[in-house]
């Protein structure tokens, strides 16, 4: 396919991934049948539509890298994240819907632009190119992502031990010391899974969520069941850092243990699993969005993006 067609294809794949992730009724998350007081399912739909042009632009930047027209450090990952978040903000009134997802998906879009023009998607090549992209970020990228965070205003942000996003002196320190976005995320990797995915080359996305989802689909699961079981599998193995920041790591570990229990009972495949899942969902929602496994949902969206880029269609 030509460059224009390729970029458009990539943007459709990533938009579809967001829509699929948002639609499934996952415990503690907004879905087609469950909402929070101020953030509803339609806000995620609007956000997915608003994000697509940014994904297309990111893919075009990747194609430019592949054609030796754009140096990797000049690709502007941070600016793409900021512009995407700002566009999402202008299209809906539900607050922060996709900040973590966008931070994960923009490097995927750029890498897909570097990879797909050569033919079929090779996951190993995509992951290799993503590593190159995130390792080549700049201090300008860091400042742009700080601005994206201020636009999105995510709940439970807390205070960072160094270069806090709400500290007015952080920007000058970042520029003075030439601190890159990758280095910023390295500081935060121990308490934020989105950051650790960047720093460690997306291990949960590539090594757990994507292969688990692919296997469930290959074994005959319907889409809803495959997505939900993948969500539970990731949550069971990795305590959600969005919950940890708001309610503490012990509560996040408790939530993960309950997800593991549901899987041990068979999840959607057994009556006991379904009963336990319903109780789990009700428990998480009892505290509004305090126990919302939002980071797990972001990881799931990234895994679904790999699947749609690889040819999966519902």
C-alpha positions, -999 to +999 in steps of 0.1 A: +000+000+000+011+036-006+021+059+023-012+077+025-032+044+025-008+029+050-011+058+075-049+057+072-049+020+077-028+023+109-051+050+123-082+029+117-066-001+134-058+020+165-092+036+166-108+002+164-086-011+193-098+017+215-135+012+206-132-026+212-116-021+246-141+005+257-171-015+246-166-046+268-181-046+303-149-049+324-150-048+362-146-013+376-144+003+341-167+024+320-183+003+293-213+002+270-235-008+300-217+010+329-207+046+335-192+068+362-209+099+373-190+123+351-174+099+326-196+079+303-192+054+275-200+081+248-170+101+261-148+072+251-164+069+217-159+106+210-123+103+223-115+074+199-128+094+169-108+125+180-076+105+184-076+090+149-061+120+130-032+120+155-026+083+149-025+090+112+000+118+116+021+096+139+021+068+113+031+094+086+060+104+108+070+068+110+069+065+073+091+096+070+116+079+093+115+047+072+121+068+040+151+086+057+132+119+055+129+125+093+156+118+119+142+097+148+148+124+175+129+149+154+097+128+151+080+147+180+064+119+201+057+143+230+040+169+207+019+142+191+007+130+225+000+165+236-019+174+204-039+141+206-049+148+242-059+183+234-080+171+205-097+146+227-104+172+253-122+194+227-144+165+215-160+154+248-168+167+283-160+135+304-126+145+316-095+122+312-105+092+291-074+081+272-042+097+285-025+064+293-037+048+262-025+076+240+010+075+256+012+038+248-003+040+213+016+069+198+049+050+197+030+020+183+016+042+155+050+056+146+066+022+146+038+008+125+045+035+100+082+024+099+072-013+096+040-017+076+051-001+043+075-031+038+046-055+039+029-076+066+033-065+102+061-083+120+056-079+157+093-083+165+102-055+141+074-033+154+087-038+190+123-031+178+113+002+162+093+012+192+124+008+214+143+031+190+115+057+191+112+059+229+149+058+235+153+088+211+129+112+228+141+147+239+135+172+266+110+189+243+091+157+242+091+156+281+077+192+283+050+184+258+039+153+277+039+174+309+015+197+291-006+168+279-009+157+316-020+192+326-046+192+299-060+157+308-059+163+345-058+126+355-071+117+390-047+102+415-017+118+400+001+123+433+035+140+438+066+127+420+098+125+440+117+144+413+106+167+384+070+167+395+046+177+367+029+203+390+062+219+401+066+251+382+104+247+383+104+213+366+103+227+331+134+248+335+153+219+351+143+196+323+156+220+297+187+229+316+197+193+323+184+181+289+163+154+306+145+133+280+110+119+281+125+084+283+145+095+314+114+111+330+095+078+326+125+059+340+121+079+372+084+070+374+087+034+362+085+019+397+051+034+405+035+038+370+030+008+347+026+031+316+060+045+322+076+011+329+061-002+296+079+026+278+112+020+296+112-018+294+099-020+258+063-029+265+068-063+283+032-066+296+017-056+262+039-079+241+047-108+264+014-112+282-016-093+270-012-097+232-003-134+231-030-142+257-057-124+237-045-140+205-046-175+221-081-170+235-094-159+200-076-189+184-093-212+209-127-200+199-136-173+225-159-147+213-145-112+214-161-101+246-149-132+265-114-129+251-110-092+260-125-097+295-103-127+303-072-109+290-081-079+312-084-102+342-051-120+334-032-088+332-048-074+364-042-107+383-005-106+375+002-068+377-015-047+404-030-017+387-009+014+394-039+038+388-056+021+418-023+021+437-018+058+433-054+066+446-060+038+472-025+024+480-005-006+468-021-030+493-056-023+479-042-027+444-028-061+453-061-071+469-079-062+436-054-083+417-059-113+440-096-111+434-091-110+396-069-142+400-096-159+420-122-152+392-099-168+366-093-198+389-131-203+390-133-202+351-143-166+345-171-163+320-169-201+313-185-211+346-214-201+368-192-196+398-168-175+378-197-153+365-211-149+400-177-139+414-171-115+385-204-097+391-196-094+428-161-081+420-175-055+396-201-043+422-174-041+448-151-019+427-180+004+417-190+008+453-162+034+457-171+053+425-139+054+403-114+050+432-108+013+424-110+017+386-083-005+370-076+022+344-040+013+337-050-023+330-075-010+304-047+011+288-025-020+285-054-039+270-060-012+244-023-015+234-026-053+230-057-049+209-038-024+187-012-050+180-040-075+171-058-051+148-025-041+131-018-078+127-050-083+108-076-092+135-111-081+127-142-086+149 
